Amino acid sequence: MRLLALSAAPLFAAAFAAHAACEKPLETRPVNAEGQQPAFLDQTRACESKSAVKLDVVVLAKGLANPWAVEPLPNGDLLITEKPGRLRIVSARGQLGEPIEGVPTVDAAGQGGLLDVALSPGFAKDRTIYFSFSEPRQGGNATSVGRGVLSTDHKKLENVKVIFQALPTYKGDKHFGSRLAFGPDGMLYLTLGERSDTPMRKLAQQLDNHMGKVLRLKPDGTAADGNPFATQAGAKPEIWTYGHRNVQASAFDMLGRLWVVEHGTQGGDEVNLIQKGKNYGWAVQAYGEEYSGKPIDGALTVRDGMEQPVYYWDPVIAPSGAQFYSGKLHAAWKGNLFVGSLKDKYLVRLVLQNDRVTGEEHLLADRGQRIRDVREGHDGALYIVTDEKNGELWKVTPKK
């Protein structure tokens, strides 16, 4: 079978060329899902876009236990979550703080644990921190969101409260999501996975649950006003969009629009521009195939009434963490989307024009670490955490 797959690769490369504007794409490996075609030009396998800049990488901290998120603080320090359940501050100079007290117990099995962290829009005054985690519950677990006030000495969270609990509870260890991002409207956007297992997949297409959804919440964790399904009988009022598989990356662009990057199966990681009330297809519309190599049961690559991804990868990169860059330190990167790759262990830079990907670059591959999250600091540097048992925090800037 391997010989057949390799010999067929030129045929499928030719087929892709008919649907792609790039004659020599950056990605040249054989596709996993043979025979699938992109729905429009530039939907996959973009041309390489080389940066005219060398990078300076400073390792600010080592010895982090599978860090999941990095969040810059106003003073230049960095908040870090570690999957086993620890929240820490690393100073701008790289001093690793002790774990902050007050974080609830997490279910750290599999993909679960302490996940994302985000600052309140009014953090400078209220010192409030939001965090997502896999919460152990009777009968299983699910993603929850908590918030607390960072003490003035930065040693503990005070007035900690779980403000949102995704439903249903399920006994599993995969696809918790979950990124947190405050929008220009002041609302909290939460991404959730559909929990991976076959019996749970169908929930991504159903509105009576939170699985496989992007949610829009008020800062107190309740459903935001104006959500699209709030008045629909049986639908969860927190839902903003549905039909997602496992979203571990989200970011607002310069126009204030939300984009997510989600894990596909074997072939089919997606970049999606989020629009109110839309259906993004999983698991009846998808690119890629099962990890077994078989087709995804019941799925087509195009269905009426469902949104196409702006871009997809086949083979996958396993995306986690995303950031639109402001251009503060490197003007040529302004508006570019940076995405971490867990599987291929590099930082992806996507060039977008008119909501289409026109170029792709792979950075930091020489460091050989799973990139879990990327955020832009107030200084214009990119801050990255690596998902390793001995994880690291990097500060990345263009060399002067």
N, C-alpha and C positions, 0 to 999 in steps of 0.2 A: 504493500500500500504506500509506503514511503516513496518508493521509486515512481509510482504513478503520480503521487502528489507533486513531486518535484518536476516531473516531465510536463505536467499540466500547467505549471506556474506561468510560463511564457504566454500561454493562451489566455489565462485569466488576466495577466498584466495587460495584454492587448485589449481585452474587454473593458478593463478599467480605463484605459486610455481614451476610449470612445466617450467616456462620461467625465473625464477629468481634464482640466485646463493645463495641468502640469505634465510635460512630457517626461521629465526625470524627477519623480517624487522623492522626498527624503526617505520614506519607508519603501524598502525593496524586498522585504521578506515575503514569502508566499502567504496569501490570505488563509485564514482558518475556514471560513464559510465560503467554499468554492461555489461559484455560480451566482452569488448575490451581486446586484448592481446598485451603485449609488443612485439616489433619486434626482440629483441635479449636479451641475458642475461644482467642483471644489468641496464636495461633501466629505471627501476622504482623501488621504494621500496627497497632501499639499507639497509644493516645492519647498526646498530648503531655503530659509531666509537667514543668512549669516550675519551675526552682529559684528559691527566694526569696532569691537571693544573687547579688551581682556578683563577678566574678573579678578577681583581681590577677595579671597575668602578667609575670614577670620573665624576660628572655632572659639566661640565665647564660652561654651560649657560642654563638658563630657560627663559620662556616667549617669545619664538620664535613662530611666526605665521605660522604654517604648513611649516616648513623648508623642502626644496626639495633636496638640494645638499650641500655637504661639500667638500671643496678643500683646502688641506694644502698649506700654503705659505712657501717659503724657510726659513723664520726666525722663523718658529714654530707657527705663527698665523694661523687662519682658516678663509677662505672665506665661507660665508653661504648665500644661496638664500632662501627667503621666498616667498611662492606662491603668496601672494597678490601683489608682485612686488618690494620687497625690497632686496637689496644686502648689507650685513654687514660683518664686520671683528670682530671675537672674538679673543682676544689675547690668547697666549699660557697659560696664567694664569687665563683666564676666564672672562676678562673684555669685556662687550658687547658694541661694537661701534655703533654710530649713522648710520642710513641708508646712503649709498653712493649715491651721486647725479649723475644724468646723465643716469639712467636706463630708457629705453623707456616705454611707456604705455603698459600694458599687459591686455589681456582679461582673467580675473581671475575666470570666472564662471566654475563650474564643476571641471574637471581635469586640466583646463588651469591655466596659470599664468606664473610667472618667474620660470623656471625649472632648467636646469643644468648650471654649470659653470666650465670652464677649463682654465688653464694657458697656454699661448703660450709656446712652447718649449724653446724659448729664453727669458722667462719672467724676468730673472735676469738682463737682459740688456734693454729689450724693455717695460717691465711692462704691456704687453698687456694681456687682459682678454677676453675670448670668453664666450658667454652665449646663451642659447636657451630659447625661450618664445613663448606663444601663442599670436600671433599678431592680434589685431583687424583690419579687413579690410572691404572694401565695400562688402557687401553680406555675411559676416561671419568672419572667422578667419582661421588661420593655423599656423603651427610651423615655426618660423624664427630663424635665428642665427645672433647675433650682436657681435661686438667687440669694445673695447675701451681701452684706456691707463689709468691705475690707477695713479692718481696724486701722487706726492712725499709725500704729507701729508695724503694720503689714504682717502681723503674725497670725491672725485668725480672721475667719468670716463670722460676722455677727448677724443676728436676726435671720438665720438661714431658713428658707421655706421652699418646699417643692411646689412650684406654681402650675406645672402642667404634667400630665401623665398620658402617654400615648396608649391607645387601646386597639386591639385586645392584648392582654397579657398572654405570653406564649413561652413554652419551655424550649428555648433554642439559644444558640450562641453566635448568630450571624446577622448581618444586615440591619444594624441599629441606626444607620445614617452616620453622624447627624451633625450638620453644621448649623451654626447660629449666626445671623447677620441682621443688624438693624437697618431698615430702609430709610430713604429720605422722608418717608411719611411718619417716622418714629415708631413704626411697628416692628415686631420681632419675627423674622422669617426662619422657620425651622424645617430642615430636610429630614425625611425619615425613609428607611429602607423597608422592604416588604417581608423581611425575615428569612428569605432565601428558600426555605424548604418548599417542596412542591405543593403541599396543601395550603400554604399561605400565599402563593403567587397570585391567585385569583383576587385576593383582597385589594391589590393595587388598582383594579378596575371597578371596585365597589366603593360607594361613598358613605357607607355606614361604619367606617373604621378609619384609622389614621395610617395604616400601613401603605408604603409606597407613595407618599404624598409630600407636597410642600405645604406647610401650614403658615398662616399669618395670624399672629397673636398680638394682643395688647401687652404692654410691659408687665401687667399683672398676671399674664398667662391665659386670660380668657380670649374668646374669639374676637378678632378685630371687626369693627363696623365695616359693612360693605363687602364682606366676603361673598363669593359667588353662589354658595350653596346654603347660605344661612337660613333661608326660608323654605328649603326643599325638605319635604317630609322624610325622616329617617337618615338624612345626611348629617355628617359631622360639621358643625358651623365653622370650625377652624380651618377647613380645607381651602387652599388657594389653587393648587393644581394637583393632578393625579396621574397614575400610569407610570410611576417611576420604579426603578429596580433598587438601587442602593446609592444614594447621593451623599458623597463624602467631600464635596467641594461646592462652594457657592460664593458668589461675589457680585457686587453692584458695579456697573460700568460708569463711565463719566456722565452718562445721561440719566443715571439713577435707575437703570433697569437691572433686574436680577437675572443672572446666568447661573446655571448649575452644570457640573460635570459629574457624570454618574457611571458607576461600574456596570459594564455589560457582562455577558457570559464569556465564552471563548470567542473573541472577535465581537466588537459591538459596544465598546465604551463610547459614551455620548457627551457632546457639548450641546446644551439646550438653552435657548432664550425663553425665559419664563413669562407667560402671559396669563392673566387672570382667567380661571375657569377652564383652562385647556387640558386635554388628555394627551399624554406623551407616550402612550402605547403599550407599555409593559403590562402583561406578558403576551399580548396578542399581536403587537407590532414591535419588531426588534431586528437588529442586525446581529450576525454572529450565529453561534451554535452552542449546544450543550458541551460541558467539559468532557463528556464521553465521545464527542465527535458527531453525535446524532443531531438532527434538526431540532430546534425548539418547538415543542409540541403545540400546534395550533397557531403558530406565529407566522405572519407575513412581514415583509419589509415595508410595505406601504398599505395603509388602510384609510378609507374615506373618514373624515372627521377627526383624525388623529394627527398630531404635530410631528413633523420630521425633525430629527436632530440637525442642528446647524453643521455639525461635524461629527464624524465617528472614526474610531481606530480599529483596524483589523490587520494584524494582531493587536491585542489590547496593551495598554500601558499600565492599567490599574491606577486610576487617578484619585488623588486625595489632596485637598487644599487648593485654593485658587486665589488669585489677586490680579486685578487690573492695575497697571502701573501708571503713576501720575506723570512720569517724565521728569521728576525733580532733579535727579542726578544724571540721567541719560535721556535727552530729549527724543532720540530716535525710537525709544521704547514706549513713548507715551501712547496709552490706549491699548498696549499689548496685554494679552491674557497669559499669566504664568500659572502653570499647573504642575503639581508634584506627581511623580511616577513611582509607585511602589515596586512594580514588577521589573521595570527596566532600569530603575535606579538613576534617574536623571530629572532635571528640571526642564519642563516643556515651555517654550515660548511660542505663542500663537499670534500671528499678525492678522487682524480682522479689518476688512473694508466692506462697508454696506452690509454688515451682518453676515459676511461670509469669510471663511478662513482662506487667506491668500498666501500664507507662508508659515513654516514651522521650523523650530530650531530646538536641538537637544543640548542642554548645558549641564555642566558639573558631573558628567558621566564618569569621569576619571576617579571620582571619589568613592564610587561603588556602594552607596548607601540608599536605603529606601526613603524617599522623600515623602513625608507625611503631611506637612503643612508649610505654606509660604504666605507671609504677610509683609506689606510695606510699612516701614516705620515712619515716624514723623520726620526723620532725617533723610528720607528717600531711599534708604538701604532696604534690601530684601532680607527678611529674617526667616530662616528655615529650620525646622526640626526634622530629625531622621528617626524613622521607626525601627530602632534596633534595641537589643537588650542593653547595650552600652550606647544609647542614643546621644546625639550631639545637637547643639544649637549653633547655627552659622549666621554670620553677618556678611552679606554679599554686596559689594559695591564695584562700580567700574574702576579700573586702575587709572590713576591720574598720570 
